[in-house]
Amino acid sequence: MQTLNQKLKSITDTLPKTSLSRFSQFQHLLPFSREKWRQLVRDNKAPQKIAMGERCTMYKNEELHQFFKDPLNYQNSKEDIHE
């Protein structure tokens, strides 16, 4: 079993600090399903999506890193971003 520090190091090694990522790029780091992630995003308890088109959704890596540091207390007050 990984310790918290090992898991955080794995996250920082996997995701760059800046840029954007698709769900599939960080899905392996989540202990729950895609549907649970969607619910957390909807409830502003996870980083908000950036719609790049009808079939392309991205997330800011800076926000993902904040979420992974403290997922239980993460709050995001931003609205969906559509570019």
Secondary structure, DSSP 8 states (H G I E B T S, - for coil): ---HHHHHHHHHHHS-SSSEE-HHHHGGG-SS-HHHHHHHHHTTSS---EE-SSS-EEEEHHHHHHHHH-TTT-------EE-
